Amino acid sequence: MSLAGKTALVTGAGRGIGKAIALRLAKDGANIAVNDLNPDTAKATAEEINDLGRKTVVVPGDVSDRDKIFSIVDEAFTELGSLDIMVNNAGICQTKELLEVTPQDLEDLFRVNVFGVLYGIQAAAETMKKNGGGKIINAASGAGHTGVPQFSAYSATKFGVVSFTQSAAMELAEHKITVNSYCPGIVDTDMWAELDKVLGPKLGNEPRETMTTFAQGAVLRRVEVPEDVANFVSYLAGPDSDFMTGQSVVIDGGMVMR
Ligand SMILES: NC(=O)c1ccc[n+]([C@@H]2O[C@H](COP(=O)([O-])OP(=O)(O)OC[C@H]3O[C@@H](n4cnc5c(N)ncnc54)[C@H](O)[C@@H]3O)[C@@H](O)[C@H]2O)c1
């Protein structure tokens, strides 16, 4: 119970990696504020957290709305009594050839993946500064360390997350706030199910074949599961990572090596 008595807010926790993180941190002992754009899935995650015996609050809303994320952090703090851990997990993806990427694609992707993460850092830091520190953890990606064909705009957003992670770590250290990111590979979530629907027909693949083929690029040769990521985030959220900040660590079965 490394997080007993701690409080975490996890964005995009209605499904996929965010849900696995919220449940894992709850198992570690933390009370959890559950955010998602979709209030129904957020509520369902919160119910599972309640069943684990933790306190929880549902704080739905769009992380790319700056005022909203500040009010979400306030509500989490008021309802649960503290904010020790902020996980800026919510994100969206897109697969498209670079020459086809539109201004609207860029707006949509950057608004959630980069603006949303920065606003989450700002909102959490404001509260954590007053309360003696905390841990901010962001969703980057292996695609935040190397460009990826067919994923250029998404990859650029994740490079942005890596950059904000480093700058935030430098500026917030004096307030005892650490900032790190997790960088998954090919994780079996609804996000990949949607990518598979677009890429599969282009590549002449059966459903799920694209995801499993891409995952063969990992030396551990399997598709990643959300719990692989959640296990690492548990470390980032806990006391064993206290001396770590500014890092964006790849957790992908050995696909991208840094
Ligand atoms: N799945 C992968 O292979 C993979 C790989 C690397 C990084 N990531 C990153 O991990 C994070 C989670 O990915 P996932 O696979 O679980 O995705 P997912 O699409 O399965 O789940 C994302 C959740 O975030 C929510 N969300 C989306 N936009 C939001 C917004 N503006 N405000 C609040 N909530 C919002 C969605 O409703 C959804 O519940 C993302 O940042 C993603 O870029 C995923």
PDBQT file of the ligand as one rigid body, heavy atoms in Angstrom, charges set to zero:
ROOT
HETATM    1  N1  LIG A 301      -2.853   2.798 -26.864  1.00  0.00    +0.000 N 
HETATM    2  C1  LIG A 301      -1.603   3.000 -27.198  1.00  0.00    +0.000 C 
HETATM    3  O1  LIG A 301      -1.022   2.180 -27.920  1.00  0.00    +0.000 OA
HETATM    4  C2  LIG A 301      -0.827   4.183 -26.680  1.00  0.00    +0.000 A 
HETATM    5  C3  LIG A 301       0.540   4.248 -26.949  1.00  0.00    +0.000 A 
HETATM    6  C4  LIG A 301       1.268   5.331 -26.497  1.00  0.00    +0.000 A 
HETATM    7  C5  LIG A 301       0.643   6.341 -25.788  1.00  0.00    +0.000 A 
HETATM    8  N2  LIG A 301      -0.690   6.258 -25.544  1.00  0.00    +0.000 N 
HETATM    9  C6  LIG A 301      -1.294   7.387 -24.815  1.00  0.00    +0.000 C 
HETATM   10  O2  LIG A 301      -1.887   6.908 -23.622  1.00  0.00    +0.000 OA
HETATM   11  C7  LIG A 301      -3.050   7.693 -23.307  1.00  0.00    +0.000 C 
HETATM   12  C8  LIG A 301      -4.251   6.782 -23.157  1.00  0.00    +0.000 C 
HETATM   13  O3  LIG A 301      -4.419   6.023 -24.358  1.00  0.00    +0.000 OA
HETATM   14  P1  LIG A 301      -5.520   4.867 -24.512  1.00  0.00    +0.000 P 
HETATM   15  O4  LIG A 301      -4.974   3.899 -25.496  1.00  0.00    +0.000 OA
HETATM   16  O5  LIG A 301      -5.985   4.390 -23.195  1.00  0.00    +0.000 OA
HETATM   17  O6  LIG A 301      -6.687   5.712 -25.246  1.00  0.00    +0.000 OA
HETATM   18  P2  LIG A 301      -8.266   5.453 -25.314  1.00  0.00    +0.000 P 
HETATM   19  O7  LIG A 301      -8.746   6.208 -26.498  1.00  0.00    +0.000 OA
HETATM   20  O8  LIG A 301      -8.578   3.995 -25.243  1.00  0.00    +0.000 OA
HETATM   21  O9  LIG A 301      -8.796   6.154 -23.986  1.00  0.00    +0.000 OA
HETATM   22  C9  LIG A 301      -8.632   7.533 -23.823  1.00  0.00    +0.000 C 
HETATM   23  C10 LIG A 301      -9.665   8.076 -22.863  1.00  0.00    +0.000 C 
HETATM   24  O10 LIG A 301      -9.450   9.494 -22.781  1.00  0.00    +0.000 OA
HETATM   25  C11 LIG A 301     -10.701  10.157 -22.914  1.00  0.00    +0.000 C 
HETATM   26  N3  LIG A 301     -10.502  11.483 -23.511  1.00  0.00    +0.000 N 
HETATM   27  C12 LIG A 301     -10.198  11.786 -24.794  1.00  0.00    +0.000 A 
HETATM   28  N4  LIG A 301     -10.147  13.103 -24.976  1.00  0.00    +0.000 NA
HETATM   29  C13 LIG A 301     -10.400  13.662 -23.771  1.00  0.00    +0.000 A 
HETATM   30  C14 LIG A 301     -10.500  14.999 -23.308  1.00  0.00    +0.000 A 
HETATM   31  N5  LIG A 301     -10.336  16.016 -24.156  1.00  0.00    +0.000 N 
HETATM   32  N6  LIG A 301     -10.769  15.208 -22.001  1.00  0.00    +0.000 NA
HETATM   33  C15 LIG A 301     -10.964  14.180 -21.144  1.00  0.00    +0.000 A 
HETATM   34  N7  LIG A 301     -10.903  12.884 -21.541  1.00  0.00    +0.000 NA
HETATM   35  C16 LIG A 301     -10.630  12.639 -22.831  1.00  0.00    +0.000 A 
HETATM   36  C17 LIG A 301     -11.546   9.259 -23.800  1.00  0.00    +0.000 C 
HETATM   37  O11 LIG A 301     -12.933   9.490 -23.608  1.00  0.00    +0.000 OA
HETATM   38  C18 LIG A 301     -11.109   7.863 -23.359  1.00  0.00    +0.000 C 
HETATM   39  O12 LIG A 301     -11.895   7.368 -22.300  1.00  0.00    +0.000 OA
HETATM   40  C19 LIG A 301      -3.181   8.704 -24.443  1.00  0.00    +0.000 C 
HETATM   41  O13 LIG A 301      -2.582   9.911 -24.083  1.00  0.00    +0.000 OA
HETATM   42  C20 LIG A 301      -2.414   8.045 -25.578  1.00  0.00    +0.000 C 
HETATM   43  O14 LIG A 301      -1.939   8.998 -26.516  1.00  0.00    +0.000 OA
HETATM   44  C21 LIG A 301      -1.433   5.212 -25.964  1.00  0.00    +0.000 A 
ENDROOT
TORSDOF 0
